[in-house]
């Protein structure tokens, strides 16, 4: 018997008790689950990788609150579609839910068209995205939504889903299914429940013709899946694997590998802005002040790709990827801000030293604000040795220059200015 409805749809949880994963949101007693149960929901954005339950969670909220559920996909919906849905929703007094899948693919004008309805409460917006909403969702809309992070499913979660799939497929096909080994299935899923269900569905369909009880092991899993699944799925596991290989190749100074993985993404139809954005991040995180021009070039690449688009932008992407791969490397700036944020979390909001405080009023001057501050430009070399850190962090080195020509120069200058204070 052929399954007309996808297995992922058949097994989609209908309520909070059936939902699998995301215990930080859906465990008994959490604030999120209490909110859903109470029916007092607000506009929100679910951010997480594919197949972890973003759409399902939106449907559960709609079911639990008894609200009308409208859905749009950013891939094939325009401003006109948004306005039509909002017009229909405006006639519904129950304050319906508007779910937008892949909201990061909406243009600024499309996102603008949602603002009024969200602000007035005509609809409760639930957006789903695999991309960081801070970069992909316009600020006015983002400020009106609570962002919830959904995490990749754990192995225990995937095994629960796998067993449900086995029982369902056994019933549908009237055949005994035995999973002798599950490691390959879990690995193929990459934490994506939909991908896991598609995989076991394909395997069972392939083994049905034997007429014998179906035994699934690592060997036949890999053999069947490699024959049936595309090698690159820009919305699934391979999307993340290939971009990871691309980034690591540039970080590892291999332009040949970098341009190969770039070609894989281009041929697969990856969003060129997604690629360019990752290179901007790498230019600062992995190159930084070893070669400040890298960030300038990467940022210009992003702007140029945005203006030009495919196919010509492939050349710009290639030029930039090769430049970044060949550049000197340093993660000193990245480590500096990580260490600084750790210090803030460890010590809290330490008071600003009095001599560094702003003193706009006479009272503030009288109590010592700004007293003993020395203006660096009045001294030789535009430097004067005073304390800029809070007392508890005095002498703490947060920036450790990398071992490259530019940052060696910075290290020598810091050592000359500060002597042994920071250990340069």
Secondary structure, 3 states (H helix, E strand, C coil): CCCCCCHHHHCCCCCCCCCCCCHHHHCCCCHHHHHHHHCCCCCEEEECCCCCCHHHHHHHHHHHHCCCEEEEECCCCCHHHHHHHHHHHHCCCCCCEEEEECHHHCCHHHHHHHHHHHHHCCCEEEEEECCCHHHHCCHHHHCCCEEEECCCCCHHHHHHHHHHHHHHHHHHHCCCEEECCCHHHHHHHCCCHHHHHHHHHHHHHHHHHHCCCEEECHHHHHHHHHHHCCCCCCCCHHHHHHHHHHHHHHHCCCHHHHHHHHHHHHHHCCCHHHHHHHHHHHHHHHHHHHCCHHHHHHHHHHHHHHHHCCCCHHHHHHHHHHHHHHCCCCCHHHHHHHHHHHHHHHHCCCCCCHHHCCCCCHHHHHCCCCCCCCCHHHCHHHCCCCCCCCHHHCCCCCCCCCCCHHHHHHHHHHHHHHCCCCCC
